[in-house]
């Protein structure tokens, strides 16, 4: 067992949460600033969408390679490697505006993706590490708090992304966005230190259930786990398509639709992250009464309605409020959904479960930015939201149909 820290939780938990918050500040700044930066450099919507989609596909490949391997070899050194790559990406972006530098930063450093403080393609490792010594009853609370800290960090970063408006005279045009890359650089440095200090035990060293030593006896349980992971992948496919159509584009969409800059877009998106943090705590409390699955369905149904209302808003303020409140009900369920995922398999397969969860969202999500980029390039500002709404509705139906009996089956 890992050492116990504050609140009776394993000592690794607060350290990993701290690393998530540090990363989230830089990610929040670039969610606002990166697409606006590329736009100021003369990149078109189709080119930006292609880079964002390519970055997600690279993340998928890395997740597939690293996620299952972490179940055998541990998580720390993989996460430290990610922090090193993210740090170097931010350092290069501070020094150069060359397309290959910014493209490489998007591919490897996750610029503009906004992973809520997760370690990019290595996010499944963090989920498995957090869960390694947690009782099932503690997981909704811990994962919801972890998600909330990520959202708070994203909110701080999004607010800081408004700073370029203050130094535009000294750093005119696109140059005003360059100092924002200091934030992910510092976040990676802090994250590296915290990950290094977090205690870890290797999953294969955990006590084995004697029944699991009999392969014949273990096969039915393994088949059931595989069936649940397949259902998860199908449902997440709809979710990923819905997310990718709109979420990476919000700063850029605000600029196109209302002509606003980072001084107003940053606080608007920061408000959404604050709402998402509050929504994560709401989801935690609702899960005690309604269970994990119904909490996700109820909250995200409200989020779906607000998603469709956002592009119909005639004023920037109204659209920003609709999107922010939508974040509370949509993004706020992240922790609850992760708590369900890590319970679908036994401990030795949690890295695999988290990998399936992430990859099944990321692959279709990678398609979304390229498709919506083509729509935006044609001036179709409402179409991406409509398409996203269709996929989000399909996700809710699939999620309820596939997992509706899980809460009733658990003690």
Helices and strands as residue ranges (DSSP letters): G 6-8, H 11-40, H 45-73, H 76-95, H 99-109, G 120-122, H 123-131, H 136-160, G 161-165, G 173-180, H 181-197, G 203-205, G 210-213, H 215-246, G 247-249, H 250-258, H 262-290, H 292-310, H 316-330, G 331-333, H 334-342, G 347-349, H 350-377, H 383-403, H 406-409
